[in-house]
Amino acid sequence: MSVRRLWLPVLTSFSLFSTCVTASGQRITPDSTRERALDPVVVTATRYETRKEVIPQKLDIISQQDIALTPAYDLTDIVKKTASVNVIQYPSLSSGIGIRGFRPQFSGLNQRTLLLINGRPAGATNLSLINLNGVDRIEVLKGPASSLYGSQAMGGVINIITRRSRGETRGLAFLEYGSFKTVQSGLNVGGNLTKGLDYDLSFAYFERAADYKIGKDNLLRNAFGFTTSQRNYSAKPAERVDETKSDGQTRPFTQMHYYSGALRLGYQLSNKWRVDVRGERFQARDVESPGDITYGSTEASSKDVDRNTGEALVTGELGKHRPGLTVFRAEEATNNITTNVSGKPTVPYRSTQTTNAWQGIQLKDVWQLGRHSLIVGYDYLNASTQSRRWINDTTERAPTQPNYALISSAFYAQLLLTVNRLTIQPGIRYDNITFDVKNTPLLTTYQGGKKTNPFVSPSIGLSYQLLQSVRVKGTVGRAFVTPDAFSVAGYSETRTTAGKISVIAGNPDLTNESSLGWDLGLSFSKPQTGLSANVTYFSTHIKNRIARVVSTVNEVLPNKDVIVSRTSYVNAADSDISGLETEVAYDFGALKNYRYSLRVFANATSMFRATEIIVGTDASRSERDIANVAKTNVNYGLEYDNLSWLRMRLSGRYVGTRKDTDFTDVASPEIEYPSYMVLDFATSFNLAKRHTMTLQVTNLTDENYYEKRGYNLPGRAVSVRYAVAF
């Protein structure tokens, strides 16, 4: 089989028929499965509850059943294995996701995929800090969504929905042990404490007490010849690089442990009004990082990570209005610890510290107008970042960037019109953004400053029911991401030699990077037959990308000092992205009236074009492929559920060639990663009414692969989990 044909169509891993016991221990019968197959799926990525089939946007749902049957440690693992997205992932709790051709990012306040929890900013720039325990479902909205959410929603939105239990208290506790001395445990419990007071409590612990081994058997890699990468030089011929040298190696400095917990309390004020308060904490200590495999363990380090969030939500009904108010605050803090210097162990010391904070208010009203609905709202967000650096355990030095905040005040409105078979969804949002650069200790040459930058994000979507089971959908939308605050309002001077000064100045006329994206899709869904399919073409043009330009000058100052160079930022670069998303799934259980489920599924994203213009410091321009974006991403699998005591899933992921810059070579050439395929297997047995045993095998064929070259991920890992529902 040709590798080029592995992009075959595929379906989201949302399974309508894949479970026989819920997280609370409730039995799912064949009759209830048939009923559930016919019920509409309700989603909230549109900021209010809407039936999935009528919304124009492309939306993937990752259910509790998918999470239970997909070996995954965190949010990155589950999304990359189910939603055909691009990923950068390191062994040390660092990862990011890119949707629809945008490069994955795992740090900073200016990302191009927006991460939400219950519709508000998640309070994390790093997806590895989101544990899956306590998650009800994950909604992955693909395509521009700034008309609802503002900055960062250029490629799409990941919205994590946490559990909200009502009624009799139910819970689930589990304990798991596996390869590399890995231990996991967790608890979920929730329900009503009194008639008006309900709650959810979750806790999870993870520890990998032994360094992991890289894969060495490589059945799939060797079968398809994914054994070499390629360095592309500008001044000499390309060269092939052997990717098999690290087969079977133990990666030192890959141990870690962390815990996470969350508590929600909800109170029903009346039959129409309620309040919910939720807090969450994530803490990781001594998370080891091995460094790039090219250098062995000479770059080894560790880090401590803390993440805390809190929110209060008031919702209610006033006639045909459903108002809501959310107040939230979140903080993410990372301390990086140096353990090696020039390849030699040293007394560990904190070398860098970064703290990101978010606080804000969301106010909205959903107005039901017969079959139509209108949402209007106001968002306020203050997102800030602070950083510090040290030379050793006592000496602090200047950070690499000044402290700054991005402050946004926004109004939005979106209408959902239903006219017979046609759904029309126009929307618009106005953001007024203030870039606030702070005066920063040890950065005496940096001057604080403020600059306000407005942006309008319109969108429109259409969904038309051609036949009872066939819909055509399309959207057009404008999206944006804010620039770094220093590139807009910062200023610094560096004295290179006596009297020689280099100036870096922000550009107050800088505009937001923006995109215009559209998609057109055709979907088929008929649960009675067991078949569903979707194909969507998407295209995005990005403009006003920011470039750093250096000008040589000779400006003599009154004190005889000379400014020899001026560096500024300009909107000078563009990008073009286009591709095809395909999905298909079929459940053979439909042939037997769903007395069992045997489902095959697949989904794929195939890139036709993903290029960007690069502007050099001398204003030269060149075109290149967007880094870390694969030509093809495919998720696929086979799942069986006898709706009594056995569930099984064999799932796989294929990632095509990607490009990046190889900084391990002094020439820093472009390097083309090899393709790879990884298989996972999970099976779950109900031992008794409320007792379950689950066997999971991650990387079944023991492949040596990576999401970021030099940071190879674990080989085959086997684990056994025991769970009891109560």
Long-range contacts (C-beta under 8 A, 24 or more apart in sequence): 3-224, 3-656, 3-675, 6-632, 6-634, 6-654, 6-656, 6-677, 7-582, 7-604, 7-606, 7-632, 7-634, 7-656, 8-582, 8-602, 8-604, 8-634, 8-636, 9-533, 9-535, 9-582, 9-583, 9-584, 9-602, 9-603, 9-604, 10-84, 10-582, 10-583, 10-584, 10-601, 10-602, 10-603, 10-604, 10-634, 10-635, 10-636, 11-532, 11-533, 11-534, 11-583, 11-584, 11-585, 11-601, 11-602, 11-603, 12-60, 12-61, 12-62, 12-82, 12-83, 12-583, 12-601, 12-603, 13-60, 13-62, 13-63, 13-66, 13-70, 13-81, 13-82, 13-83, 13-601, 13-603, 13-635, 13-637, 13-651, 14-41, 14-60, 14-61, 14-62, 14-63, 14-66, 15-63, 15-65, 15-66, 15-597, 15-599, 15-601, 15-639, 16-527, 16-587, 17-587, 17-589, 17-594, 17-597, 17-599, 17-641, 18-63, 18-65, 18-66, 18-69, 18-597, 18-599, 18-639, 18-641, 18-647, 18-649, 19-64, 19-65, 19-68, 19-641, 19-647, 20-641, 20-642, 20-643, 20-644, 20-645, 20-647, 20-686, 21-686, 21-692, 21-725, 22-64, 23-64, 23-68, 23-163, 23-172, 23-188, 23-725, 24-165, 24-170, 24-171, 24-172, 24-725, 25-170, 25-172, 25-689, 25-690, 25-725, 25-726, 26-170, 28-643, 29-643, 30-593, 30-594, 30-595, 30-596, 30-643, 33-594, 33-597, 33-643, 34-593, 34-594, 37-527, 37-528, 37-594, 38-527, 38-528, 43-139, 44-119, 44-139, 44-159, 44-161, 45-139, 45-141, 45-145, 45-157, 45-159, 46-148, 46-375, 46-414, 46-416, 46-425, 47-119, 47-148, 47-364, 47-375, 47-377, 47-414, 48-322, 48-364, 48-366, 48-373, 48-375, 50-416, 53-471, 53-523, 53-525, 54-416, 54-418, 54-423, 54-463, 55-416, 55-423, 55-425, 55-461, 55-463, 56-423, 56-425, 56-461, 56-462, 56-463, 56-473, 56-474, 56-475, 57-141, 57-142, 57-143, 57-145, 57-461, 57-473, 57-475, 58-141, 58-142, 58-143, 58-473, 58-519, 58-521, 58-534, 58-536, 58-538, 58-581, 59-139, 59-140, 59-141, 59-142, 60-139, 60-140, 60-142, 60-603, 61-137, 61-138, 61-139, 61-140, 62-137, 62-138, 62-139, 62-140, 63-137, 64-135, 64-136, 64-137, 67-132, 67-135, 67-138, 68-682, 68-684, 68-694, 69-639, 69-647, 69-648, 69-649, 69-651, 69-682, 69-684, 70-649, 70-651, 70-680, 70-682, 71-680, 71-682, 71-696, 71-697, 71-698, 71-717, 71-719, 72-132, 73-206, 74-127, 74-128, 74-129, 74-130, 74-131, 74-132, 75-127, 75-128, 75-130, 75-131, 75-132, 75-138, 75-158, 75-160, 76-127, 76-128, 78-132, 78-138, 79-127, 79-138, 79-140, 79-158, 80-653, 80-707, 81-635, 81-651, 81-653, 81-680, 82-603, 82-635, 83-140, 83-603, 83-635, 84-581, 84-603, 84-604, 84-605, 84-633, 84-634, 84-635, 85-140, 85-605, 85-633, 86-628, 86-629, 86-630, 86-633, 86-658, 87-707, 88-628, 88-707, 88-708, 89-128, 89-707, 89-708, 89-711, 89-713, 90-289, 90-707, 90-708, 90-711, 91-212, 91-251, 91-254, 91-289, 91-290, 91-711, 91-713, 91-714, 92-254, 92-256, 92-287, 92-288, 92-289, 92-290, 92-302, 92-303, 93-126, 93-128, 93-129, 93-256, 93-258, 93-284, 93-287, 93-303, 93-305, 94-126, 94-128, 94-289, 95-126, 95-127, 95-128, 95-707, 96-126, 96-127, 97-127, 97-158, 98-155, 98-628, 98-629, 99-140, 99-142, 99-155, 99-156, 100-142, 100-143, 100-155, 100-156, 100-517, 100-538, 100-540, 100-577, 100-579, 100-605, 101-155, 101-540, 101-577, 101-578, 101-579, 101-607, 101-610, 101-626, 101-629, 102-154, 102-155, 102-577, 102-626, 102-629, 103-626, 103-627, 103-628, 103-629, 104-628, 107-354, 108-385, 108-484, 109-356, 109-383, 109-385, 109-406, 109-482, 110-151, 110-152, 110-481, 110-482, 110-483, 110-484, 111-152, 111-481, 112-152, 112-154, 112-155, 112-481, 113-152, 113-153, 113-154, 113-155, 113-156, 113-157, 113-158, 114-145, 114-149, 114-151, 114-152, 114-153, 114-156, 114-157, 114-158, 115-157, 115-158, 115-160, 116-149, 116-157, 116-158, 116-159, 116-160, 117-159, 117-160, 117-162, 117-280, 117-309, 118-159, 118-160, 118-161, 118-162, 118-278, 118-311, 118-313, 119-159, 119-326, 119-362, 120-311, 120-326, 120-328, 120-360, 120-362, 121-328, 121-330, 121-358, 121-360, 121-381, 121-383, 122-160, 122-309, 122-330, 123-307, 123-308, 123-309, 123-328, 123-329, 123-330, 123-331, 123-332, 123-356, 123-358, 124-307, 124-330, 124-332, 125-332, 125-356, 126-305, 126-332, 127-158, 129-282, 129-284, 129-305, 129-307, 129-332, 130-160, 130-282, 131-204, 131-206, 131-260, 131-282, 133-186, 133-188, 133-202, 133-203, 133-204, 133-260, 134-162, 134-163, 134-188, 134-200, 134-202, 134-204, 134-262, 135-160, 135-161, 135-162, 135-163, 136-161, 136-162, 136-163, 136-164, 137-161, 142-538, 142-581, 143-475, 143-477, 143-517, 143-519, 143-538, 144-457, 144-459, 144-475, 144-477, 144-478, 144-479, 144-515, 144-517, 144-540, 145-459, 145-477, 145-479, 146-429, 146-431, 146-455, 146-457, 146-459, 146-477, 146-478, 146-479, 146-480, 147-412, 147-414, 147-427, 147-428, 147-429, 147-457, 147-458, 147-459, 147-477, 147-478, 147-479, 148-412, 148-414, 148-427, 148-429, 149-429, 150-379, 150-381, 150-408, 150-410, 150-412, 150-429, 150-431, 150-457, 150-480, 151-406, 151-408, 151-431, 151-433, 151-455, 151-480, 151-481, 151-482, 151-512, 152-481, 153-479, 154-479, 154-480, 154-481, 154-515, 154-517, 154-540, 154-542, 162-200, 162-262, 162-264, 162-278, 163-188, 163-190, 163-200, 163-202, 163-264, 164-190, 164-198, 164-200, 164-264, 164-266, 164-276, 165-190, 165-191, 165-198, 165-199, 165-200, 166-191, 166-192, 166-198, 167-191, 167-192, 168-192, 169-193, 170-725, 170-726, 171-725, 171-726, 172-723, 172-724, 172-725, 172-726, 173-723, 173-724, 173-726, 174-721, 174-722, 174-723, 174-724, 175-721, 175-722, 176-719, 176-720, 176-721, 176-722, 177-719, 177-720, 178-696, 178-717, 178-718, 178-719, 178-720, 179-212, 179-714, 179-716, 179-717, 179-718, 179-719, 180-208, 180-209, 180-210, 180-211, 180-212, 180-213, 180-714, 180-717, 181-207, 181-208, 181-209, 181-210, 182-206, 182-207, 182-208, 182-209, 182-717, 182-719, 183-207, 183-209, 184-719, 184-721, 189-726, 190-264, 195-268, 196-267, 196-268, 196-269, 197-265, 197-266, 197-267, 197-268, 198-265, 198-266, 198-267, 198-268, 199-263, 199-264, 199-265, 199-266, 200-262, 200-263, 200-264, 201-261, 201-262, 201-263, 201-264, 202-260, 202-261, 202-262, 202-263, 203-259, 203-260, 203-261, 204-259, 204-260, 204-261, 205-257, 205-258, 205-259, 206-256, 206-257, 206-258, 206-259, 207-256, 207-257, 208-254, 208-255, 208-256, 208-257, 209-255, 209-257, 210-255, 211-250, 211-251, 211-252, 211-253, 211-254, 211-255, 212-250, 212-251, 212-254, 212-714, 212-715, 212-717, 213-248, 213-249, 213-250, 213-251, 213-714, 213-715, 214-246, 214-247, 214-248, 214-249, 214-250, 214-251, 214-704, 214-712, 214-713, 214-714, 214-715, 215-247, 215-248, 215-699, 215-701, 215-702, 215-703, 215-704, 215-705, 215-714, 215-715, 215-716, 216-247, 216-248, 216-702, 216-704, 216-715, 217-701, 217-702, 217-703, 217-715, 217-716, 218-244, 218-247, 218-701, 218-702, 218-703, 218-704, 219-701, 219-702, 219-703, 220-676, 220-677, 220-678, 220-679, 220-701, 220-703, 221-674, 221-676, 221-677, 221-703, 221-704, 221-705, 224-675, 224-677, 226-674, 226-675, 226-676, 226-677, 227-674, 228-674, 229-671, 229-672, 229-673, 229-674, 229-709, 230-671, 230-672, 231-662, 231-665, 231-669, 231-670, 231-671, 231-672, 232-669, 232-670, 232-671, 232-672, 233-667, 233-669, 234-669, 235-667, 241-671, 243-674, 243-704, 244-704, 246-293, 246-704, 246-712, 247-704, 248-704, 248-715, 249-293, 251-290, 251-293, 251-712, 252-290, 252-297, 252-300, 253-288, 253-289, 253-290, 253-291, 253-297, 253-300, 253-301, 253-302, 253-339, 254-288, 254-290, 254-714, 255-286, 255-288, 256-284, 256-286, 256-287, 256-288, 257-284, 257-285, 257-286, 257-287, 258-282, 258-283, 258-284, 258-285, 258-287, 258-305, 259-283, 269-316, 272-316, 272-317, 272-318, 273-314, 273-315, 273-316, 273-317, 274-314, 274-315, 274-316, 275-312, 275-313, 275-314, 276-312, 276-313, 276-315, 277-310, 277-311, 277-312, 277-313, 278-309, 278-310, 278-311, 278-313, 279-308, 279-309, 279-310, 279-311, 280-307, 280-308, 280-309, 280-310, 281-306, 281-307, 281-308, 281-309, 282-306, 282-307, 282-308, 283-307, 290-711, 291-340, 292-664, 292-710, 292-711, 293-710, 293-711, 293-712, 294-664, 294-710, 295-343, 295-664, 296-343, 297-340, 298-340, 298-342, 298-343, 299-340, 300-339, 300-340, 301-336, 301-337, 301-338, 301-339, 301-340, 301-351, 302-336, 302-337, 302-339, 302-348, 303-334, 303-335, 303-336, 303-337, 304-334, 304-335, 304-337, 305-332, 305-333, 305-334, 305-335, 306-331, 306-332, 306-333, 307-331, 307-332, 307-333, 320-367, 320-368, 320-369, 321-365, 321-366, 321-367, 321-368, 322-365, 322-366, 322-367, 322-368, 323-363, 323-364, 323-365, 323-366, 324-362, 324-363, 324-364, 324-365, 324-366, 325-361, 325-362, 325-363, 326-361, 326-362, 326-363, 327-360, 327-361, 328-358, 328-359, 328-360, 328-361, 328-362, 329-357, 329-358, 329-359, 330-357, 330-358, 330-359, 331-355, 331-356, 331-357, 331-358, 332-356, 332-357, 347-393, 349-390, 349-392, 349-393, 350-390, 350-393, 351-389, 351-390, 352-387, 352-388, 352-389, 352-390, 353-387, 353-388, 353-389, 354-385, 354-386, 354-387, 355-385, 355-386, 355-387, 356-383, 356-384, 356-385, 357-383, 357-384, 357-385, 358-382, 358-383, 371-418, 372-415, 372-416, 372-417, 372-418, 373-415, 373-416, 374-413, 374-414, 374-415, 374-416, 375-412, 375-413, 375-414, 376-411, 376-412, 376-413, 377-411, 377-412, 377-413, 378-409, 378-410, 378-411, 378-412, 379-408, 379-409, 379-410, 379-412, 380-408, 380-409, 380-410, 381-406, 381-407, 381-408, 382-406, 382-407, 382-408, 383-407, 383-408, 396-442, 397-442, 398-442, 398-443, 399-440, 399-442, 399-443, 401-484, 401-486, 402-437, 402-438, 402-439, 402-440, 402-443, 402-446, 402-448, 402-486, 402-490, 403-437, 403-438, 403-440, 404-435, 404-436, 404-437, 404-438, 404-484, 404-485, 404-486, 404-489, 404-490, 405-434, 405-436, 405-438, 405-485, 406-433, 406-434, 406-435, 406-436, 406-482, 406-485, 407-433, 407-434, 407-436, 408-432, 408-433, 408-434, 421-464, 421-465, 421-466, 422-462, 422-463, 422-464, 422-465, 423-461, 423-462, 423-463, 423-464, 424-460, 424-461, 424-462, 425-459, 425-460, 425-461, 425-462, 425-463, 425-475, 426-458, 426-459, 426-460, 426-461, 427-458, 427-459, 427-460, 428-456, 428-457, 428-458, 428-459, 429-456, 429-457, 430-454, 430-455, 430-456, 430-457, 431-455, 431-456, 431-457, 431-480, 433-482, 433-512, 435-482, 435-483, 435-485, 435-488, 435-489, 436-485, 436-489, 437-485, 437-486, 437-488, 437-489, 437-490, 437-506, 443-492, 445-492, 445-493, 445-494, 446-486, 446-490, 446-491, 446-492, 447-490, 447-491, 447-492, 448-489, 449-489, 449-490, 449-491, 449-506, 450-489, 451-488, 451-489, 451-506, 451-508, 453-482, 453-488, 453-510, 453-511, 453-512, 455-480, 455-512, 455-514, 468-526, 469-524, 469-525, 469-526, 470-522, 470-523, 470-524, 471-522, 471-523, 472-520, 472-521, 472-522, 472-523, 473-519, 473-520, 473-521, 473-522, 473-523, 473-536, 474-518, 474-519, 474-520, 474-521, 475-518, 475-519, 476-516, 476-517, 476-518, 477-516, 477-517, 477-518, 478-514, 478-515, 478-516, 479-514, 479-515, 479-517, 480-512, 480-513, 480-514, 480-515, 481-512, 481-513, 482-512, 483-510, 483-512, 483-513, 483-546, 483-569, 484-546, 487-546, 487-548, 487-569, 488-569, 496-564, 499-560, 499-561, 499-562, 500-561, 500-562, 500-564, 501-557, 501-561, 501-562, 501-563, 501-564, 502-563, 502-564, 502-565, 502-566, 502-567, 503-563, 503-565, 503-566, 503-567, 504-566, 504-567, 504-568, 505-566, 505-567, 505-568, 506-568, 506-569, 507-568, 507-569, 507-570, 510-546, 510-569, 510-570, 510-571, 511-544, 511-571, 512-544, 513-542, 513-543, 513-544, 513-545, 513-546, 513-571, 514-542, 514-543, 514-544, 515-540, 515-541, 515-542, 515-543, 516-540, 516-541, 517-541, 521-581, 527-590, 528-590, 529-590, 530-586, 530-587, 530-588, 530-589, 530-590, 530-591, 530-599, 531-585, 531-586, 531-587, 531-590, 532-583, 532-584, 532-585, 532-586, 533-583, 533-584, 533-585, 534-581, 534-582, 534-583, 534-584, 535-580, 535-581, 535-582, 535-583, 536-580, 536-581, 536-582, 537-578, 537-579, 537-580, 538-577, 538-578, 538-579, 538-580, 538-581, 539-577, 539-578, 540-575, 540-576, 540-577, 540-578, 541-574, 541-575, 541-576, 541-577, 542-574, 542-575, 542-576, 542-577, 542-612, 543-571, 543-574, 544-571, 545-571, 545-572, 545-573, 545-574, 545-575, 545-612, 545-613, 546-570, 546-571, 546-572, 546-573, 547-571, 547-572, 547-573, 547-615, 547-619, 548-615, 548-617, 549-615, 549-617, 549-618, 549-619, 550-617, 550-618, 567-617, 570-615, 572-613, 572-615, 572-619, 572-621, 573-612, 573-613, 573-614, 573-615, 573-621, 574-612, 574-613, 575-610, 575-611, 575-612, 575-613, 575-626, 576-609, 576-610, 576-611, 577-607, 577-609, 577-610, 577-611, 577-626, 578-607, 578-608, 578-609, 579-605, 579-606, 579-607, 579-608, 579-609, 579-610, 580-605, 580-606, 580-608, 581-605, 581-606, 582-606, 594-643, 595-643, 596-640, 596-641, 596-642, 596-643, 597-639, 597-640, 597-641, 597-643, 598-638, 598-639, 598-640, 599-638, 599-639, 599-640, 600-637, 600-638, 600-639, 601-636, 601-637, 601-639, 602-634, 602-635, 602-636, 602-637, 603-634, 603-635, 603-636, 604-632, 604-633, 604-634, 604-635, 605-632, 605-633, 606-631, 606-632, 607-631, 607-632, 624-659, 624-670, 625-659, 627-658, 627-659, 627-660, 627-661, 628-658, 628-659, 628-660, 628-708, 629-658, 629-659, 630-655, 630-656, 630-657, 630-658, 631-656, 631-657, 631-658, 632-656, 644-686, 645-685, 645-686, 646-683, 646-684, 646-685, 646-686, 647-683, 647-684, 648-681, 648-682, 648-683, 648-684, 649-680, 649-681, 649-682, 649-683, 650-679, 650-680, 650-681, 651-679, 651-680, 651-681, 652-677, 652-678, 652-679, 652-680, 653-677, 653-678, 660-708, 660-709, 662-709, 664-710, 671-709, 673-706, 673-709, 676-703, 676-705, 677-703, 678-703, 678-705, 690-724, 690-725, 690-726, 691-722, 691-723, 691-724, 691-725, 692-722, 692-723, 692-724, 692-725, 693-720, 693-721, 693-722, 693-723, 694-720, 694-721, 694-722, 694-723, 695-719, 695-720, 695-721, 696-720, 696-721
